[in-house]
C-alpha cells in the first residue's frame, strides 16, 4: 500500500506507522472477522 506508506512517512512517527502497518496486516489476514471500528 504505497499511498499509506508515503502518508505515514510524512506525517507519523515510526512507532505509530509500524503499529498502523501491523493493524492493516492483521485486518488483511482476518478479513471480515474484524470490524473496521477495531482498527
CHARMM internal coordinates of N, CA and C (Angstrom, degrees):
IC EDIT
DIST 1 N 1 CA 1.4611
DIST 1 CA 1 C 1.5255
ANGL 1 N 1 CA 1 C 110.24
DIST 1 C 2 N 1.3021
ANGL 1 CA 1 C 2 N 118.07
DIHE 1 N 1 CA 1 C 2 N 78.97
DIST 2 N 2 CA 1.4695
ANGL 1 C 2 N 2 CA 121.72
DIHE 1 CA 1 C 2 N 2 CA -173.34
DIST 2 CA 2 C 1.5184
ANGL 2 N 2 CA 2 C 113.14
DIHE 1 C 2 N 2 CA 2 C -62.52
DIST 2 C 3 N 1.3391
ANGL 2 CA 2 C 3 N 117.28
DIHE 2 N 2 CA 2 C 3 N -31.43
DIST 3 N 3 CA 1.4684
ANGL 2 C 3 N 3 CA 118.97
DIHE 2 CA 2 C 3 N 3 CA -179.57
DIST 3 CA 3 C 1.5210
ANGL 3 N 3 CA 3 C 109.74
DIHE 2 C 3 N 3 CA 3 C -64.15
DIST 3 C 4 N 1.3255
ANGL 3 CA 3 C 4 N 116.84
DIHE 3 N 3 CA 3 C 4 N -47.26
DIST 4 N 4 CA 1.4585
ANGL 3 C 4 N 4 CA 120.07
DIHE 3 CA 3 C 4 N 4 CA -179.95
DIST 4 CA 4 C 1.5192
ANGL 4 N 4 CA 4 C 110.75
DIHE 3 C 4 N 4 CA 4 C -65.45
DIST 4 C 5 N 1.3227
ANGL 4 CA 4 C 5 N 117.00
DIHE 4 N 4 CA 4 C 5 N -38.03
DIST 5 N 5 CA 1.4576
ANGL 4 C 5 N 5 CA 120.63
DIHE 4 CA 4 C 5 N 5 CA -179.58
DIST 5 CA 5 C 1.5258
ANGL 5 N 5 CA 5 C 110.52
DIHE 4 C 5 N 5 CA 5 C -63.72
DIST 5 C 6 N 1.3311
ANGL 5 CA 5 C 6 N 116.79
DIHE 5 N 5 CA 5 C 6 N -44.15
DIST 6 N 6 CA 1.4574
ANGL 5 C 6 N 6 CA 120.12
DIHE 5 CA 5 C 6 N 6 CA 179.98
DIST 6 CA 6 C 1.5197
ANGL 6 N 6 CA 6 C 110.71
DIHE 5 C 6 N 6 CA 6 C -66.40
DIST 6 C 7 N 1.3205
ANGL 6 CA 6 C 7 N 116.30
DIHE 6 N 6 CA 6 C 7 N -42.30
DIST 7 N 7 CA 1.4655
ANGL 6 C 7 N 7 CA 120.32
DIHE 6 CA 6 C 7 N 7 CA 179.38
DIST 7 CA 7 C 1.5190
ANGL 7 N 7 CA 7 C 110.22
DIHE 6 C 7 N 7 CA 7 C -62.16
DIST 7 C 8 N 1.3442
ANGL 7 CA 7 C 8 N 116.35
DIHE 7 N 7 CA 7 C 8 N -43.98
DIST 8 N 8 CA 1.4588
ANGL 7 C 8 N 8 CA 120.30
DIHE 7 CA 7 C 8 N 8 CA -179.15
DIST 8 CA 8 C 1.5118
ANGL 8 N 8 CA 8 C 112.09
DIHE 7 C 8 N 8 CA 8 C -64.11
DIST 8 C 9 N 1.3230
ANGL 8 CA 8 C 9 N 117.15
DIHE 8 N 8 CA 8 C 9 N -41.11
DIST 9 N 9 CA 1.4563
ANGL 8 C 9 N 9 CA 120.06
DIHE 8 CA 8 C 9 N 9 CA -176.34
DIST 9 CA 9 C 1.5201
ANGL 9 N 9 CA 9 C 110.94
DIHE 8 C 9 N 9 CA 9 C -67.26
DIST 9 C 10 N 1.3221
ANGL 9 CA 9 C 10 N 117.33
DIHE 9 N 9 CA 9 C 10 N -26.34
DIST 10 N 10 CA 1.4557
ANGL 9 C 10 N 10 CA 120.34
DIHE 9 CA 9 C 10 N 10 CA -178.51
DIST 10 CA 10 C 1.5208
ANGL 10 N 10 CA 10 C 112.32
DIHE 9 C 10 N 10 CA 10 C -89.08
DIST 10 C 11 N 1.3303
ANGL 10 CA 10 C 11 N 117.89
DIHE 10 N 10 CA 10 C 11 N -25.24
DIST 11 N 11 CA 1.4589
ANGL 10 C 11 N 11 CA 119.81
DIHE 10 CA 10 C 11 N 11 CA -166.26
DIST 11 CA 11 C 1.5252
ANGL 11 N 11 CA 11 C 114.52
DIHE 10 C 11 N 11 CA 11 C -117.44
DIST 11 C 12 N 1.3329
ANGL 11 CA 11 C 12 N 117.75
DIHE 11 N 11 CA 11 C 12 N -25.14
DIST 12 N 12 CA 1.4529
ANGL 11 C 12 N 12 CA 119.43
DIHE 11 CA 11 C 12 N 12 CA -169.87
DIST 12 CA 12 C 1.5245
ANGL 12 N 12 CA 12 C 111.88
DIHE 11 C 12 N 12 CA 12 C -122.74
DIST 12 C 13 N 1.3324
ANGL 12 CA 12 C 13 N 116.68
DIHE 12 N 12 CA 12 C 13 N 152.40
DIST 13 N 13 CA 1.4717
ANGL 12 C 13 N 13 CA 120.58
DIHE 12 CA 12 C 13 N 13 CA 172.22
DIST 13 CA 13 C 1.5212
ANGL 13 N 13 CA 13 C 110.83
DIHE 12 C 13 N 13 CA 13 C -63.19
DIST 13 C 14 N 1.3184
ANGL 13 CA 13 C 14 N 115.35
DIHE 13 N 13 CA 13 C 14 N 160.07
DIST 14 N 14 CA 1.4658
ANGL 13 C 14 N 14 CA 120.10
DIHE 13 CA 13 C 14 N 14 CA -176.10
DIST 14 CA 14 C 1.5265
ANGL 14 N 14 CA 14 C 111.71
DIHE 13 C 14 N 14 CA 14 C -60.13
DIST 14 C 15 N 1.3202
ANGL 14 CA 14 C 15 N 117.51
DIHE 14 N 14 CA 14 C 15 N -42.97
DIST 15 N 15 CA 1.4646
ANGL 14 C 15 N 15 CA 119.44
DIHE 14 CA 14 C 15 N 15 CA -177.00
DIST 15 CA 15 C 1.5189
ANGL 15 N 15 CA 15 C 111.03
DIHE 14 C 15 N 15 CA 15 C -61.88
DIST 15 C 16 N 1.3376
ANGL 15 CA 15 C 16 N 115.80
DIHE 15 N 15 CA 15 C 16 N -42.76
DIST 16 N 16 CA 1.4606
ANGL 15 C 16 N 16 CA 118.34
DIHE 15 CA 15 C 16 N 16 CA -179.28
DIST 16 CA 16 C 1.5167
ANGL 16 N 16 CA 16 C 110.95
DIHE 15 C 16 N 16 CA 16 C -67.43
DIST 16 C 17 N 1.3246
ANGL 16 CA 16 C 17 N 116.62
DIHE 16 N 16 CA 16 C 17 N -39.30
DIST 17 N 17 CA 1.4664
ANGL 16 C 17 N 17 CA 119.86
DIHE 16 CA 16 C 17 N 17 CA 178.53
DIST 17 CA 17 C 1.5246
ANGL 17 N 17 CA 17 C 110.12
DIHE 16 C 17 N 17 CA 17 C -62.48
DIST 17 C 18 N 1.3343
ANGL 17 CA 17 C 18 N 116.72
DIHE 17 N 17 CA 17 C 18 N -42.51
DIST 18 N 18 CA 1.4644
ANGL 17 C 18 N 18 CA 119.86
DIHE 17 CA 17 C 18 N 18 CA 178.87
DIST 18 CA 18 C 1.5261
ANGL 18 N 18 CA 18 C 110.65
DIHE 17 C 18 N 18 CA 18 C -63.12
DIST 18 C 19 N 1.3453
ANGL 18 CA 18 C 19 N 116.34
DIHE 18 N 18 CA 18 C 19 N -39.20
DIST 19 N 19 CA 1.4593
ANGL 18 C 19 N 19 CA 120.27
DIHE 18 CA 18 C 19 N 19 CA 178.45
DIST 19 CA 19 C 1.5226
ANGL 19 N 19 CA 19 C 110.67
DIHE 18 C 19 N 19 CA 19 C -62.64
DIST 19 C 20 N 1.3272
ANGL 19 CA 19 C 20 N 116.68
DIHE 19 N 19 CA 19 C 20 N -44.57
DIST 20 N 20 CA 1.4653
ANGL 19 C 20 N 20 CA 120.51
DIHE 19 CA 19 C 20 N 20 CA 179.38
DIST 20 CA 20 C 1.5225
ANGL 20 N 20 CA 20 C 110.49
DIHE 19 C 20 N 20 CA 20 C -62.50
DIST 20 C 21 N 1.3303
ANGL 20 CA 20 C 21 N 116.87
DIHE 20 N 20 CA 20 C 21 N -43.18
DIST 21 N 21 CA 1.4670
ANGL 20 C 21 N 21 CA 120.28
DIHE 20 CA 20 C 21 N 21 CA 178.82
DIST 21 CA 21 C 1.5259
ANGL 21 N 21 CA 21 C 110.51
DIHE 20 C 21 N 21 CA 21 C -62.00
DIST 21 C 22 N 1.3464
ANGL 21 CA 21 C 22 N 116.81
DIHE 21 N 21 CA 21 C 22 N -38.95
DIST 22 N 22 CA 1.4576
ANGL 21 C 22 N 22 CA 121.37
DIHE 21 CA 21 C 22 N 22 CA 178.46
DIST 22 CA 22 C 1.5246
ANGL 22 N 22 CA 22 C 110.67
DIHE 21 C 22 N 22 CA 22 C -62.91
DIST 22 C 23 N 1.3312
ANGL 22 CA 22 C 23 N 116.27
DIHE 22 N 22 CA 22 C 23 N -44.94
DIST 23 N 23 CA 1.4591
ANGL 22 C 23 N 23 CA 120.03
DIHE 22 CA 22 C 23 N 23 CA 179.98
DIST 23 CA 23 C 1.5256
ANGL 23 N 23 CA 23 C 110.97
DIHE 22 C 23 N 23 CA 23 C -64.33
DIST 23 C 24 N 1.3357
ANGL 23 CA 23 C 24 N 116.54
DIHE 23 N 23 CA 23 C 24 N -39.87
DIST 24 N 24 CA 1.4617
ANGL 23 C 24 N 24 CA 120.06
DIHE 23 CA 23 C 24 N 24 CA 178.62
DIST 24 CA 24 C 1.5231
ANGL 24 N 24 CA 24 C 110.27
DIHE 23 C 24 N 24 CA 24 C -63.80
DIST 24 C 25 N 1.3327
ANGL 24 CA 24 C 25 N 117.23
DIHE 24 N 24 CA 24 C 25 N -39.34
DIST 25 N 25 CA 1.4561
ANGL 24 C 25 N 25 CA 120.96
DIHE 24 CA 24 C 25 N 25 CA 179.48
DIST 25 CA 25 C 1.5268
ANGL 25 N 25 CA 25 C 110.26
DIHE 24 C 25 N 25 CA 25 C -65.52
DIST 25 C 26 N 1.3197
ANGL 25 CA 25 C 26 N 116.62
DIHE 25 N 25 CA 25 C 26 N -42.46
DIST 26 N 26 CA 1.4611
ANGL 25 C 26 N 26 CA 120.30
DIHE 25 CA 25 C 26 N 26 CA 178.89
DIST 26 CA 26 C 1.5205
ANGL 26 N 26 CA 26 C 110.16
DIHE 25 C 26 N 26 CA 26 C -63.92
DIST 26 C 27 N 1.3256
ANGL 26 CA 26 C 27 N 116.24
DIHE 26 N 26 CA 26 C 27 N -41.69
DIST 27 N 27 CA 1.4585
ANGL 26 C 27 N 27 CA 120.15
DIHE 26 CA 26 C 27 N 27 CA -179.89
DIST 27 CA 27 C 1.5206
ANGL 27 N 27 CA 27 C 110.43
DIHE 26 C 27 N 27 CA 27 C -63.51
DIST 27 C 28 N 1.3207
ANGL 27 CA 27 C 28 N 116.78
DIHE 27 N 27 CA 27 C 28 N -40.78
DIST 28 N 28 CA 1.4606
ANGL 27 C 28 N 28 CA 120.88
DIHE 27 CA 27 C 28 N 28 CA -179.79
DIST 28 CA 28 C 1.5290
ANGL 28 N 28 CA 28 C 110.42
DIHE 27 C 28 N 28 CA 28 C -64.04
DIST 28 C 29 N 1.3458
ANGL 28 CA 28 C 29 N 116.98
DIHE 28 N 28 CA 28 C 29 N -37.93
DIST 29 N 29 CA 1.4614
ANGL 28 C 29 N 29 CA 120.47
DIHE 28 CA 28 C 29 N 29 CA -179.03
DIST 29 CA 29 C 1.5254
ANGL 29 N 29 CA 29 C 110.98
DIHE 28 C 29 N 29 CA 29 C -72.58
DIST 29 C 30 N 1.3375
ANGL 29 CA 29 C 30 N 116.15
DIHE 29 N 29 CA 29 C 30 N -40.72
DIST 30 N 30 CA 1.4564
ANGL 29 C 30 N 30 CA 119.99
DIHE 29 CA 29 C 30 N 30 CA -175.28
DIST 30 CA 30 C 1.5178
ANGL 30 N 30 CA 30 C 112.27
DIHE 29 C 30 N 30 CA 30 C -82.24
DIST 30 C 31 N 1.3269
ANGL 30 CA 30 C 31 N 116.85
DIHE 30 N 30 CA 30 C 31 N -24.55
DIST 31 N 31 CA 1.4580
ANGL 30 C 31 N 31 CA 120.30
DIHE 30 CA 30 C 31 N 31 CA 179.39
DIST 31 CA 31 C 1.5198
ANGL 31 N 31 CA 31 C 111.88
DIHE 30 C 31 N 31 CA 31 C 62.97
DIST 31 C 32 N 1.3184
ANGL 31 CA 31 C 32 N 115.99
DIHE 31 N 31 CA 31 C 32 N -126.22
DIST 32 N 32 CA 1.4558
ANGL 31 C 32 N 32 CA 120.69
DIHE 31 CA 31 C 32 N 32 CA -174.01
DIST 32 CA 32 C 1.5264
ANGL 32 N 32 CA 32 C 112.71
DIHE 31 C 32 N 32 CA 32 C -76.49
DIST 32 C 33 N 1.3284
ANGL 32 CA 32 C 33 N 117.55
DIHE 32 N 32 CA 32 C 33 N -5.77
DIST 33 N 33 CA 1.4639
ANGL 32 C 33 N 33 CA 119.71
DIHE 32 CA 32 C 33 N 33 CA -179.16
DIST 33 CA 33 C 1.5310
ANGL 33 N 33 CA 33 C 111.54
DIHE 32 C 33 N 33 CA 33 C -69.27
DIST 33 C 34 N 1.3360
ANGL 33 CA 33 C 34 N 116.99
DIHE 33 N 33 CA 33 C 34 N -23.65
DIST 34 N 34 CA 1.4645
ANGL 33 C 34 N 34 CA 121.30
DIHE 33 CA 33 C 34 N 34 CA -178.08
DIST 34 CA 34 C 1.5189
ANGL 34 N 34 CA 34 C 108.94
DIHE 33 C 34 N 34 CA 34 C -111.90
DIST 34 C 35 N 1.3192
ANGL 34 CA 34 C 35 N 116.26
DIHE 34 N 34 CA 34 C 35 N 128.98
DIST 35 N 35 CA 1.4579
ANGL 34 C 35 N 35 CA 119.77
DIHE 34 CA 34 C 35 N 35 CA 179.22
DIST 35 CA 35 C 1.5249
ANGL 35 N 35 CA 35 C 110.07
DIHE 34 C 35 N 35 CA 35 C -81.02
DIST 35 C 36 N 1.3229
ANGL 35 CA 35 C 36 N 118.96
DIHE 35 N 35 CA 35 C 36 N 148.71
DIST 36 N 36 CA 1.4739
ANGL 35 C 36 N 36 CA 122.40
DIHE 35 CA 35 C 36 N 36 CA -179.01
DIST 36 CA 36 C 1.5237
ANGL 36 N 36 CA 36 C 112.59
DIHE 35 C 36 N 36 CA 36 C -57.52
DIST 36 C 37 N 1.3266
ANGL 36 CA 36 C 37 N 118.39
DIHE 36 N 36 CA 36 C 37 N -29.07
DIST 37 N 37 CA 1.4647
ANGL 36 C 37 N 37 CA 120.92
DIHE 36 CA 36 C 37 N 37 CA -178.49
DIST 37 CA 37 C 1.5221
ANGL 37 N 37 CA 37 C 112.32
DIHE 36 C 37 N 37 CA 37 C -63.79
DIST 37 C 38 N 1.3379
ANGL 37 CA 37 C 38 N 117.60
DIHE 37 N 37 CA 37 C 38 N -22.69
DIST 38 N 38 CA 1.4655
ANGL 37 C 38 N 38 CA 120.15
DIHE 37 CA 37 C 38 N 38 CA -176.21
DIST 38 CA 38 C 1.5178
ANGL 38 N 38 CA 38 C 112.69
DIHE 37 C 38 N 38 CA 38 C -87.50
DIST 38 C 39 N 1.3097
ANGL 38 CA 38 C 39 N 117.63
DIHE 38 N 38 CA 38 C 39 N -5.54
DIST 39 N 39 CA 1.4609
ANGL 38 C 39 N 39 CA 120.10
DIHE 38 CA 38 C 39 N 39 CA -178.19
DIST 39 CA 39 C 1.5191
ANGL 39 N 39 CA 39 C 109.10
DIHE 38 C 39 N 39 CA 39 C -75.71
END
COOR INIT
IC SEED 1 N 1 CA 1 C
IC BUILD
